[in-house]
Amino acid sequence: MKLSKRGEYALRAMLDLTMAHDLDRPLVPLTALAEAQRMPATFLEQILIDLRQAGFLTSTRGKYGGYSLARPPEEILIGDLVRHIDGALAPIGCASVTAYQRCSCPDEEHCGLRLLMVDVRNAIAGILDRYSLKHLAQVTLQRLRRDGMLPPVVELIRHSPLALRPKLNPEAAGTHAAANGHGRPAPGPAQAEPEFFI
C-alpha cells in the first residue's frame, strides 16, 4: 500500500477539521484548509466533495460557510478514509478482504507469496483500523500545546465572528467545550500523551 497524494491531502484536511472541531470551531472554510496545509484549493475541493458524498463531511454554503465533520471524530477510522480514497490496503488483489481479485498463481491456497501479502495487509489494517481521527487529533494537539501553539487552520479562522458559526453541543465538544464565556477552550488538567504508533 502506498498512500497517494489524494489520500495524503484527504487525511491532512480531515485532521485539521478534527482539531478545529475539538477547539470549538467545527466549520472551516475551504480556503483556510488549503492555506493551512499549503494545498491547491481546487484539488482539495474535489477531495472534500468526494468525502462529503461518502458521508464523512457536511458542507455549508455562503459567506461564513465551509466544511465540518459529519460524524463524531472517534467514529471515523483512518483505515476507512484510506480505503475510501485509495482503495484496498492489500499490496496484491488476492490478499485483499475488501477488493479480492484472483491472481495468476496456479495454487493460490498454498502460495507463500499470497500468505506473506495477507500478513502485510493484516498488519497495515491492524494499525489503520485501530486509530480514529480523534486519536490523531489528540496526539497532534498535545504536541502543539506543549510548544504553546495552535493548529495553523485554527489560527486562520479564530478571528471569525463566533455568532456566525454553529455552536457545539457541550457533550459533543467533550473536555474542550467553551466554559470560560469567551468561546475559547476551558483549561483542563494535563493529560498523558496517548499511546500511538509502534
Backbone bond lengths (Angstrom), bond angles and torsions (degrees), N, CA, C in turn:
res aa  C-N    CA-C-N  psi(-1)  N-CA   C-N-CA  omega(-1)  CA-C   N-CA-C  phi
1 M - - - 1.441 - - 1.522 109.80 -
2 K 1.319 115.58 131.59 1.466 121.01 174.24 1.514 107.20 -128.33
3 L 1.323 116.42 124.59 1.449 120.79 179.88 1.524 109.17 -70.22
4 S 1.324 115.87 125.25 1.466 120.42 179.29 1.530 109.75 -75.72
5 K 1.328 116.15 168.51 1.462 120.84 175.47 1.530 109.46 -60.99
6 R 1.310 116.63 -38.04 1.469 121.63 177.48 1.537 110.44 -62.11
7 G 1.343 116.03 -43.41 1.458 120.64 178.44 1.518 111.85 -65.03
8 E 1.333 116.38 -42.07 1.467 120.90 178.77 1.529 110.72 -62.12
9 Y 1.342 117.21 -46.59 1.458 120.75 179.97 1.529 110.70 -62.94
10 A 1.321 116.71 -40.47 1.471 120.59 179.38 1.521 110.42 -60.77
11 L 1.331 117.50 -47.00 1.461 120.86 -179.04 1.528 111.41 -65.89
12 R 1.326 117.48 -41.00 1.470 120.11 179.56 1.527 111.01 -64.63
13 A 1.328 116.94 -41.76 1.469 120.56 178.82 1.529 110.71 -66.54
14 M 1.324 117.07 -41.95 1.472 120.63 179.35 1.533 110.38 -65.61
15 L 1.318 117.49 -36.58 1.461 120.50 176.41 1.532 110.29 -64.09
16 D 1.326 117.50 -44.65 1.463 120.59 177.94 1.527 111.17 -61.26
17 L 1.323 116.83 -42.68 1.470 120.27 179.18 1.529 110.79 -63.54
18 T 1.329 116.53 -36.79 1.468 120.38 179.57 1.521 110.97 -69.17
19 M 1.321 117.27 -43.36 1.463 119.38 178.61 1.525 110.83 -64.70
20 A 1.326 117.56 -41.15 1.464 120.68 177.07 1.533 110.05 -62.36
21 H 1.318 117.04 -41.83 1.468 122.63 177.14 1.526 110.39 -59.03
22 D 1.317 116.64 -45.85 1.468 120.95 -178.91 1.523 112.24 -66.89
23 L 1.340 117.32 -23.45 1.461 121.71 179.44 1.536 111.16 -101.22
24 D 1.333 116.08 25.54 1.469 123.49 175.05 1.522 113.18 64.31
25 R 1.317 116.59 31.95 1.465 122.33 173.84 1.529 108.07 -128.71
26 P 1.337 116.74 70.67 1.459 119.44 -170.92 1.525 115.76 -71.72
27 L 1.335 117.76 -18.21 1.462 121.03 -176.94 1.525 109.22 -110.58
28 V 1.330 116.69 120.16 1.469 120.99 -174.94 1.530 109.42 -124.69
29 P 1.334 117.40 126.23 1.468 119.81 177.72 1.533 111.99 -65.47
30 L 1.304 115.77 149.32 1.468 122.02 177.09 1.520 110.73 -54.84
31 T 1.330 116.79 -42.41 1.471 119.99 -177.23 1.525 111.42 -61.66
32 A 1.330 117.49 -38.02 1.469 120.62 179.27 1.524 110.84 -68.05
33 L 1.338 116.88 -41.36 1.473 120.21 177.95 1.521 110.46 -61.72
34 A 1.332 116.27 -45.67 1.462 120.72 -177.81 1.529 110.78 -65.77
35 E 1.339 117.01 -43.88 1.460 120.54 -178.29 1.529 111.61 -67.16
36 A 1.333 116.65 -43.09 1.468 120.44 -177.29 1.524 112.01 -61.37
37 Q 1.320 116.62 -36.21 1.455 120.48 -176.83 1.529 113.47 -104.26
38 R 1.333 116.35 3.66 1.474 121.56 -179.79 1.528 111.26 54.50
39 M 1.340 114.35 50.80 1.462 121.27 179.00 1.531 108.96 -111.96
40 P 1.334 117.83 149.15 1.467 119.57 174.34 1.529 109.86 -64.59
41 A 1.336 116.86 125.02 1.467 121.15 -174.57 1.523 112.95 -61.23
42 T 1.320 117.32 -38.82 1.475 119.10 -177.37 1.533 110.96 -67.70
43 F 1.326 117.21 -40.05 1.459 121.28 178.06 1.530 109.90 -67.04
44 L 1.334 115.95 -43.78 1.460 120.53 179.57 1.524 110.61 -62.59
45 E 1.323 116.79 -39.91 1.472 119.68 -179.59 1.528 111.09 -60.53
46 Q 1.324 117.83 -40.74 1.476 120.82 177.20 1.524 110.70 -59.96
47 I 1.328 116.26 -41.83 1.466 121.24 -179.82 1.528 110.33 -65.50
48 L 1.337 116.73 -44.27 1.463 120.93 -178.44 1.524 111.83 -66.81
49 I 1.324 116.90 -36.40 1.476 120.03 176.02 1.522 109.62 -62.73
50 D 1.327 116.69 -43.17 1.465 121.35 177.75 1.538 110.43 -60.77
51 L 1.322 117.29 -44.45 1.466 121.18 179.48 1.532 111.57 -66.59
52 R 1.323 116.33 -34.11 1.465 119.78 176.22 1.531 110.45 -66.69
53 Q 1.326 116.29 -44.97 1.466 120.04 179.98 1.528 111.84 -64.68
54 A 1.325 116.61 -27.13 1.468 121.04 178.92 1.528 112.28 -84.86
55 G 1.327 117.83 -2.96 1.456 120.96 176.43 1.520 115.61 89.80
56 F 1.338 117.87 10.53 1.463 120.66 177.41 1.533 112.03 -85.26
57 L 1.340 116.85 -29.24 1.462 122.32 -175.49 1.518 111.35 -128.68
58 T 1.327 115.24 161.25 1.460 121.93 166.16 1.525 106.23 -123.54
59 S 1.326 115.48 160.96 1.467 118.59 178.63 1.518 109.37 -133.70
60 T 1.329 114.62 153.05 1.458 122.78 177.89 1.514 106.93 -127.87
61 R 1.319 116.15 130.33 1.462 120.30 -179.97 1.512 110.82 -87.98
62 G 1.325 114.97 165.86 1.452 120.40 174.09 1.510 113.32 109.29
63 K 1.324 114.54 178.74 1.464 122.10 -175.61 1.521 112.10 -56.21
64 Y 1.327 116.91 -39.25 1.452 121.00 -179.60 1.530 111.32 -108.53
65 G 1.318 115.35 30.89 1.457 120.86 -179.77 1.513 112.42 -84.72
66 G 1.305 114.81 -177.40 1.455 120.68 179.34 1.513 110.60 161.00
67 Y 1.315 115.40 -158.78 1.470 122.17 -177.89 1.522 110.09 -115.45
68 S 1.314 115.20 148.90 1.465 121.40 175.26 1.526 108.71 -145.37
69 L 1.324 115.83 162.24 1.460 120.79 178.87 1.521 109.69 -68.21
70 A 1.324 116.29 138.69 1.465 121.12 178.97 1.524 111.81 -86.11
71 R 1.317 116.83 -18.65 1.465 121.78 -179.29 1.519 108.77 -134.75
72 P 1.323 117.27 162.57 1.465 118.53 175.06 1.531 110.28 -58.93
73 P 1.340 118.02 140.92 1.466 120.37 -174.72 1.523 114.15 -62.12
74 E 1.339 117.29 -25.24 1.470 118.98 178.36 1.529 112.09 -71.80
75 E 1.330 117.47 -12.98 1.469 121.32 178.89 1.525 112.73 -95.41
76 I 1.324 117.72 -5.09 1.472 120.78 -178.39 1.520 107.98 -104.82
77 L 1.334 115.64 106.98 1.466 121.05 -178.84 1.524 110.59 -83.91
78 I 1.316 115.41 144.51 1.468 120.90 178.24 1.530 109.82 -59.80
79 G 1.326 116.69 -40.11 1.470 120.72 178.97 1.516 112.57 -58.96
80 D 1.339 117.44 -40.02 1.466 120.58 179.34 1.524 111.09 -65.54
81 L 1.329 116.85 -39.37 1.465 119.92 178.08 1.523 111.46 -65.32
82 V 1.334 116.12 -45.08 1.469 119.88 -179.33 1.529 110.14 -63.32
83 R 1.326 117.20 -44.35 1.474 119.66 178.69 1.524 110.99 -61.14
84 H 1.336 116.66 -40.71 1.465 119.13 -178.57 1.525 111.07 -64.70
85 I 1.323 117.18 -45.06 1.464 120.21 -175.72 1.525 112.36 -79.90
86 D 1.333 117.12 -45.70 1.468 120.55 -171.67 1.522 115.34 -109.54
87 G 1.323 117.92 -3.07 1.456 119.42 178.49 1.522 112.40 89.18
88 A 1.310 114.92 -158.34 1.466 122.00 -173.64 1.526 112.46 -58.75
89 L 1.337 115.48 149.86 1.460 121.60 178.94 1.523 112.60 -83.70
90 A 1.327 117.34 -22.99 1.462 121.41 -175.68 1.533 111.20 -68.64
91 P 1.345 116.59 141.45 1.470 119.56 179.36 1.533 113.36 -67.94
92 I 1.349 117.24 -27.28 1.465 120.99 177.64 1.525 108.92 -133.02
93 G 1.320 115.83 151.66 1.467 121.82 -173.39 1.515 115.70 -58.56
94 C 1.330 117.29 -35.23 1.464 119.29 -176.01 1.527 112.30 -75.47
95 A 1.336 117.74 -8.29 1.465 121.50 177.95 1.528 111.76 -101.29
96 S 1.325 116.96 -0.63 1.465 120.90 -175.35 1.521 112.02 -82.57
97 V 1.333 115.04 143.72 1.461 120.98 174.18 1.521 109.57 -90.18
98 T 1.331 116.84 -40.40 1.464 120.69 -174.60 1.526 114.25 -92.25
99 A 1.326 118.32 -19.14 1.475 120.97 -177.42 1.535 110.48 -140.27
100 Y 1.331 116.04 48.56 1.461 121.00 -177.14 1.529 111.64 -57.44
101 Q 1.333 115.19 136.82 1.462 122.45 172.46 1.522 107.12 -138.52
102 R 1.324 116.19 131.34 1.456 119.66 178.68 1.528 109.14 -65.20
103 C 1.326 115.46 136.80 1.464 118.92 -179.91 1.534 109.62 -94.72
104 S 1.311 115.67 -177.69 1.468 120.31 -176.79 1.526 112.80 -85.20
105 C 1.327 117.03 -2.68 1.462 121.31 -179.12 1.537 110.08 -62.42
106 P 1.332 118.61 132.37 1.462 120.30 -178.14 1.533 113.67 -71.44
107 D 1.341 118.17 -20.13 1.469 120.84 -178.13 1.520 109.33 -136.46
108 E 1.323 115.31 74.74 1.456 121.67 -175.57 1.530 112.18 -59.52
109 E 1.314 116.56 -36.38 1.471 121.47 -177.27 1.526 112.93 -59.00
110 H 1.349 116.97 -34.79 1.461 120.98 -176.18 1.531 113.63 -111.11
111 C 1.308 117.14 9.56 1.469 121.83 -175.40 1.533 110.47 -72.79
112 G 1.329 116.52 118.26 1.461 121.53 179.60 1.518 112.52 -64.35
113 L 1.335 116.98 -36.39 1.455 120.40 179.41 1.526 110.35 -62.64
114 R 1.326 116.33 -45.19 1.466 120.07 178.81 1.529 110.73 -61.42
115 L 1.332 116.80 -43.76 1.470 120.60 -179.54 1.528 110.61 -61.34
116 L 1.331 116.70 -39.97 1.462 120.56 177.38 1.535 110.37 -63.83
117 M 1.326 116.40 -45.00 1.468 120.71 -178.40 1.524 111.96 -67.83
118 V 1.329 117.88 -29.73 1.471 120.94 173.71 1.532 109.03 -64.70
119 D 1.351 116.82 -41.79 1.465 120.01 176.79 1.527 111.46 -62.85
120 V 1.340 116.88 -40.68 1.467 121.09 178.15 1.525 109.48 -62.04
121 R 1.324 116.14 -47.45 1.476 120.80 179.16 1.522 110.68 -59.99
122 N 1.332 117.79 -44.00 1.466 121.12 -179.18 1.531 111.68 -64.34
123 A 1.338 116.88 -37.38 1.464 120.59 179.04 1.532 110.30 -66.33
124 I 1.327 117.21 -45.00 1.468 121.41 178.96 1.526 110.20 -62.75
125 A 1.336 116.12 -49.02 1.466 120.21 -179.10 1.524 110.99 -63.28
126 G 1.333 116.52 -37.69 1.458 120.42 -179.80 1.512 112.82 -60.39
127 I 1.322 116.97 -33.84 1.471 120.74 178.60 1.529 110.72 -83.03
128 L 1.320 117.88 -51.12 1.463 120.70 -175.49 1.527 112.49 -66.00
129 D 1.336 116.96 -30.68 1.467 119.97 179.52 1.525 112.60 -85.85
130 R 1.317 117.55 -6.54 1.458 121.66 178.76 1.527 111.15 -84.92
131 Y 1.321 117.16 -25.46 1.454 121.22 -173.78 1.521 112.44 -111.92
132 S 1.328 114.56 137.75 1.461 121.50 176.78 1.522 109.01 -103.94
133 L 1.335 115.33 173.05 1.464 119.57 174.28 1.530 110.79 -59.42
134 K 1.321 116.70 -33.56 1.469 121.00 179.02 1.528 110.20 -60.38
135 H 1.351 116.88 -45.17 1.470 120.59 178.47 1.528 110.66 -60.48
136 L 1.317 115.43 -47.28 1.458 121.04 -177.80 1.530 110.83 -60.67
137 A 1.335 116.39 -42.96 1.459 120.93 179.72 1.535 111.40 -67.22
138 Q 1.330 117.46 -39.76 1.465 120.36 -179.90 1.526 111.47 -59.97
139 V 1.309 116.11 -45.97 1.463 120.34 -179.58 1.525 110.45 -63.10
140 T 1.326 116.42 -45.50 1.464 120.71 -178.61 1.529 111.06 -65.32
141 L 1.339 116.73 -46.01 1.465 120.37 -179.36 1.522 112.02 -63.80
142 Q 1.321 117.58 -39.29 1.458 119.55 178.91 1.529 111.42 -62.40
143 R 1.307 116.66 -39.80 1.471 119.73 179.37 1.523 111.25 -70.53
144 L 1.326 116.92 -37.68 1.464 120.00 176.68 1.526 110.63 -65.75
145 R 1.332 117.50 -43.96 1.471 121.37 179.34 1.516 110.99 -62.47
146 R 1.321 116.26 -40.02 1.462 120.61 178.89 1.527 110.73 -56.27
147 D 1.341 115.63 -35.50 1.461 120.92 -179.01 1.532 112.62 -96.81
148 G 1.358 116.90 10.88 1.461 121.13 177.14 1.515 114.08 68.01
149 M 1.329 116.73 33.51 1.466 120.89 -176.07 1.527 111.17 -119.65
150 L 1.332 115.10 158.37 1.457 122.90 168.90 1.524 107.42 -106.21
151 P 1.348 117.43 155.49 1.470 118.19 173.19 1.534 109.69 -59.26
152 P 1.332 118.43 139.60 1.472 120.29 -179.05 1.529 113.58 -52.76
153 V 1.331 117.46 -37.42 1.466 119.45 -179.22 1.529 110.72 -64.75
154 V 1.315 117.94 -35.34 1.465 121.14 178.78 1.533 109.93 -72.52
155 E 1.330 117.37 -37.27 1.471 120.78 175.04 1.528 110.37 -57.26
156 L 1.330 116.38 -39.97 1.461 120.62 -177.08 1.524 112.96 -70.27
157 I 1.321 118.10 -29.89 1.475 120.05 -175.13 1.524 113.64 -108.52
158 R 1.302 118.27 -2.31 1.471 118.75 -170.89 1.515 114.39 -68.25
159 H 1.312 119.16 -16.62 1.464 120.71 178.35 1.523 112.63 -96.28
160 S 1.326 116.87 6.82 1.470 119.96 175.65 1.524 108.60 -70.62
161 P 1.325 118.06 145.80 1.469 120.39 -178.47 1.530 111.47 -60.39
162 L 1.330 115.69 124.30 1.464 120.17 179.59 1.515 111.77 -62.11
163 A 1.329 117.37 -33.79 1.459 120.47 -176.13 1.525 111.62 -63.49
164 L 1.315 116.69 -22.28 1.458 119.92 -177.17 1.517 111.95 -97.57
165 R 1.319 116.82 7.19 1.459 121.28 178.84 1.516 109.00 -112.79
166 P 1.347 117.44 146.89 1.459 119.24 179.66 1.523 111.18 -63.22
167 K 1.312 116.09 141.61 1.462 121.27 176.38 1.523 108.83 -85.86
168 L 1.321 115.28 141.12 1.466 120.47 177.91 1.510 110.23 -85.89
169 N 1.305 115.68 146.72 1.449 121.97 168.79 1.522 106.46 -67.39
170 P 1.356 120.02 128.92 1.462 120.72 -177.74 1.522 113.36 -54.85
171 E 1.343 117.27 -33.95 1.468 118.80 178.06 1.511 110.28 -66.91
172 A 1.341 116.96 -39.68 1.464 120.10 179.82 1.517 110.97 -68.57
173 A 1.334 116.60 -31.37 1.459 120.15 -178.41 1.521 112.03 -77.08
174 G 1.323 117.82 -15.55 1.461 121.58 177.85 1.513 110.78 63.45
175 T 1.331 116.52 -139.41 1.467 121.39 -176.19 1.514 112.00 -73.27
176 H 1.341 117.79 -8.93 1.457 120.22 -177.70 1.522 112.42 -96.88
177 A 1.351 118.44 12.82 1.460 120.16 -179.66 1.528 109.23 -61.62
178 A 1.310 115.57 144.61 1.462 119.54 -179.63 1.519 108.78 -72.75
179 A 1.334 116.78 107.20 1.460 120.71 -176.10 1.521 111.83 -114.00
180 N 1.327 117.55 -1.70 1.457 118.40 -176.92 1.526 112.83 -100.83
181 G 1.351 117.38 5.07 1.453 120.97 175.71 1.511 115.05 80.21
182 H 1.309 118.97 -0.10 1.466 121.40 -178.57 1.515 112.46 -114.75
183 G 1.340 118.30 9.07 1.456 120.86 179.08 1.508 113.77 79.30
184 R 1.345 117.24 5.34 1.459 119.82 178.52 1.518 108.12 -102.34
185 P 1.335 118.10 154.53 1.451 119.81 179.15 1.518 111.14 -62.42
186 A 1.319 115.29 139.60 1.458 119.82 176.90 1.508 109.15 -72.79
187 P 1.337 117.84 139.64 1.460 119.05 177.85 1.512 110.02 -64.78
188 G 1.280 115.83 143.24 1.460 120.45 -179.48 1.506 110.06 -131.37
189 P 1.328 116.87 174.99 1.457 119.27 179.58 1.520 110.38 -66.63
190 A 1.319 114.34 148.76 1.469 119.12 178.08 1.516 108.41 -64.60
191 Q 1.331 115.14 139.34 1.452 119.85 -179.98 1.518 108.87 -115.94
192 A 1.325 114.62 149.72 1.461 119.21 175.68 1.514 108.96 -67.64
193 E 1.309 116.30 144.61 1.452 120.48 177.93 1.510 109.79 -64.05
194 P 1.368 118.10 128.41 1.460 118.67 -177.50 1.519 111.80 -64.99
195 E 1.312 114.45 150.19 1.465 119.24 176.17 1.521 107.48 -63.88
196 F 1.307 116.08 135.67 1.452 120.40 -176.39 1.512 108.62 -153.40
197 F 1.236 117.85 154.58 1.453 125.35 175.99 1.529 112.11 48.46
198 I 1.288 115.14 150.90 1.473 118.77 179.36 1.512 110.07 -101.67
